[in-house]
């Protein structure tokens, strides 16, 4: 109900065929002696707990590893759980966009138009492009808190495979941040 009221149309569209409810989890870390107005960093993770492809159904061989399509959210959760132990001096918020992508009787159909959290409308042509949809809503939500930067972590396999299986795709509109991440 909160996601409906909050306008998370993309996340809800991916979840429409599922028997399980979706969730958008927000985690916050702030060192005790850091001023409340200190800029924070946002981490956003794609958490597709199983990806069948929705009505744009994957072939059976394409589904065997899709329980790991929540790797982005798992990575964000892992980072958030270690910040205190590592003594990180920067406030961080983590966002986990969680759902599965199933072909149930109420599943989103190709050609449907949904409204994202930020008001943008999206025509869904392929229901197996669910990662971009859940990230759209989660990133828009994270941006509302005015973070100093937003890093999203996702297993966007179809897109990433265009450059090969042995590489990680990194996009950034801030070259210094991108370089710092690659060095780290």
N, C-alpha and C positions, 0 to 999 in steps of 0.2 A: 504493500500500500504506500509506503514511504517513497519507493522508487517511482511509482505511478505519479504521486503528488509532486515529486521532484522533477518530473520531466525527463527521466532517463529512458527515452524511447528506443535508443539503439540497443542498450543492454536488455531491455524487455523484449525487443524483437527477436534477439538471439535466443532468449529463454522461452519464447512462446510455445514451442513444441515439447517442452520438458515437463515431467511430472514433479520435478524439484524446483523450489523457489530460487530466484537469483539473490545475490547479495553484493553490495558495494561496501567494503570494510575500509574504514579510515583508522590508521594507527598514528599516534603522535609520540615523538621523542623530543624532550627539551631538557638539556642539562640544567640541574638545579640552580646554578649560579649564573645562568645566561639571562640577560634582560628579556622581558616578554616581547619587546618590539624588535628583537633580533630577527633578521630575515631567515626564513627556513628554506630548505630544499625539499622538493617533492619527488617521490619515487612512485611510479604507477606500474602495476603488474597485470598482465593478461592472465586470467585464471579460468580457462575453459577446462572444466574437470573431465569432460569427454567430448570429443568432436566427431560426430558422425557425418558432418557436412550439412546437417539439416535436410531440407527437401532437395538440395543439390548434393545428394548422397555420395559419399566417397565410395570407391570400390573397397571390397573387404580387406584387401592387402593394405590399403591406405589408412585403415582404422586401427591396425594392431598396436600402434604406439600412441594413439590419440588420448590416452589417459595422462600422458605427459604434456599435453597442451596447456597445462596450468603452470608450466615451468617459470614463466615470468612472475606470476603472483608468488610462487614458492620462493623465488630469488629475493623478491622484495620483503617477504616475511622473514627470511633468513637474515637479511641485512638489518632489518628493524630489531631483530632479537639479539643482535650482537653490538649495537651502537654503544650501550652503556658499558659493557665489558671492555670495549676498545677505547673508551674514554673520548668518544667523538665530541667535539666542542661546538657543533653546529646543530641547530634544531632541524629535525627531519620529520616529514609526514609521509606515510606510506598509504597507498590506495590499492586495494585488491578488488578487481572486477571479476566476480565469480558466478559462473553458470555452466551448464552443459549446452550442447547444441544438438538437439534431437529432432527427428522428423515426425513428431506427434500430430494428432488430428487438428491441433490449433496452431501448428507451426507457421511461421512467416513464409509467405510465398514469394518467389522471384517476381519482381515488378512492383512490390508494395513500397510505399513511401512512408518513412517514419521521421519523427522530429527528434533530433539529438538534444541533449541537455542545454547546449548553447543556442538553441533555436534553429540551427541549420537543418534543412530537410535533406534526406538521403533516400535515393531510390536503390533498393536492394536488388541487384541483378543476379547475384550468386550468393546463396545462403551459406556457402562455405568460406565466405570472407568475413567470418564472425569476429575475428581478432580486431580488425580495424573498427568495427562497430562498437564493441565493448570498450576499446581504448578511447574512442571519440568521446563517449560519455564520461569516462573516468578522468581523462585529461582535462576536459572542460570543467569538471567539478574541482579538480586539483587547482586549476588556474584561478578559480574564484577566490582562493585564499592568498593570492598574490605571492607565490613563492619566488625566490631568487632564480631558481631554475627548476625544470621538470625533466626527469629522466624516465622514459618508459622502457620496460623490459618485456619482450614478447617472443613467442615462437611463431613468427609470421613465416611459416615454412614455404608456402607457395611463392611468396615474394622473394624470400632470401635465397631460394634455390636457383634463382636466375643467374646468380654469380657463382654458384657451386656449393657443395656440401661442406667444404673445408674452411669456410669463411664466416665471419660474423658481420652483419650489416650494421653500420653505425651512421646515423644521419644527425646533423646538428646545424643550427643556424648560428652557432657560436663556436668558431674554430678553436679558441683557446680552451673552452670546456671540453670539446671533442678530444683535443690532444691530451688534456689531463686525464680523461677517462681511458684513452688508449694506453697511455703510459702506466696508469694504475693497473 
